[in-house]
Amino acid sequence: MNRFDKIAKEWDAAPRRLKLARNTYTAINDKVNLHSDMNILDIGTGTGLLSMHFITKVKHITGIDNSQGMLDMLNEKAKNAGVSNISTFLFDADKDILTNKSYDLAISNMTFHHFIKPEEFLKQVYQNLKPGGKICIADLETEDGSFHTDNALDDVKHFGFEKIVFNKWLLEANFKNTNVKTIFEIDRHHKKYPIFMAYGEKQ
């Protein structure tokens, strides 16, 4: 059982996480033309705080996460809401391989800083997008390590990312028309932490 399994039931109780998911959804919706035939991959879906914003806009959402506890919460949430266009599966981005090459859009919210080699996983995502597919990744800009509490540091592999570096990784993964821009800030521990969204297209 990992840390996220243990805290899954309390995850949605934090207002900052709800706000973060809502702001990320708004940034994606402003950038991408969502439509009813779209298949979405939500990387590090957690309890579905981001995914649930998309359910009435798209055809299907596949949520992947390395915490079964988080996925259980999402599955229960979807069942209680009568949502049938979300499916989930347990997935470790540092070990497992994506095989469904049929996504129109890949999204993620505050997950890539938990990956050992996010630049390698971006290449996997690219391979699993349809031609014309898009990627929208929200994550922390480089910070001093104070964003996470001490008991959460074991699974944190990066203290955020430099925007120019993340853009370089997108290009190396063969994405086109890339950009990485600050979209909002999170207030935490009496500090402000900028969040970026990285965007790219598969041509």
C-alpha positions, 0 to 999 in steps of 0.5 A, a space after each residue: 500500500 502506497 501513501 496515496 492508498 492511505 489518504 485516498 478517502 480524505 483526498 477530496 476534502 482539501 479545497 486547494 485540490 478542488 480549486 487546482 483541478 477546476 483551474 486546470 480544467 479551465 486552462 485545458 478547455 480554453 486551449 482544446 476544442 473538446 467534443 463528444 467523440 473525444 477519448 481522453 487519457 487522464 494520467 495520474 487520475 487519482 480520485 478523478 478531480 480533473 476527469 469529472 469535469 470532462 464527463 459531459 464533454 467527451 466520449 470516454 475517459 481512461 484514468 490511470 494511476 499507481 494507487 488502487 485506493 485512489 482508483 477505487 474512490 474514482 470508481 465509487 464516485 462515478 458509480 454514485 453519479 451514474 457516470 458510465 464513460 470513465 474506466 480506470 486501470 492501475 498503472 506505474 508510469 516508471 514501469 508499465 507500458 501504454 498499449 491503447 493507441 487511440 487517445 485524442 487528448 492526454 491530460 494530467 494534473 500534478 502527477 509528472 513530478 512523481 515520475 522518475 523519468 517524465 521525459 521518457 513517459 512523454 514519448 510513450 504518451 506521444 505514441 498512444 495519441 492519434 494523429 492530431 492528438 494533443 497533450 495538456 500537462 499541469 504541474 509545479 514550476 521549479 520550487 525549493 522543495 517546500 511544497 510537499 510536507 516531509 511525510 510526502 517526499 518519498 514519492 516526489 522525484 522532482 521539485 517541479 520543473 523549469 518550463 524551458 526544460 519541459 518544453 524541450 522534453 515535449 519537442 524531444 518526444 516529437 510533439 509540435 506547436 508546443 508551449 509551456 506557460 504559467 496558468 495560475 498559482 497555488 497558495 500553500 504554506 504561506 507561499 505562492 507556487 506557480 503552476 504551468 500547463 505544457 501543451 503539444 500536438 501530434 501531427 
